Amino acid sequence: MVDVVEGIMTLWSKLPAGDAEAADALAQFYADEVDVNGSVLRIGDLIARARSLQQALSDIRHVLLERVDAGDKLVIAYVLHGRHTGSLSTVIGELAATGREVSIQGMDVLTFTDGRISRITVLADELGMLARLDAVRLR
């Protein structure tokens, strides 16, 4: 069986081309409804998010920094790397492709119900990424 961390990182890097195949692949790890930072997302929503990320960044790769297993919870700290080759949706709006290498450090607290991810608390350093892309200036 594929480790859950390896499996989800692979899917968020490269999702199967067809929506049915993508849904089947995600359903191996995610519940039908997943609470992500207080918003309930269905598998179709996860597909849309993954495709949006994969259209904005090419050559996506993850580096796992830490992993903590705690009963029905799994905490992962990671760095996501890629090349910014498409429009990227951010908290400050759409950011046109820069062609630059980009990285974002993140941490996910994954909660499992019946063996699948049912809740995710996501923390990501989007501000740091935006600063590295010169989209914002920090004083």
Salt bridges, closest charged atoms under 4 A:
ASP3 OD2 - ARG67 NH1 3.00
ASP19 OD1 - ARG51 NH2 3.09
GLU33 OE2 - ARG42 NH1 2.86
ASP69 OD2 - ARG67 NE 3.22
GLU101 OE1 - ARG61 NH2 3.02
GLU101 OE2 - ARG83 NH2 3.08
ASP134 OD2 - ARG100 NH1 2.91
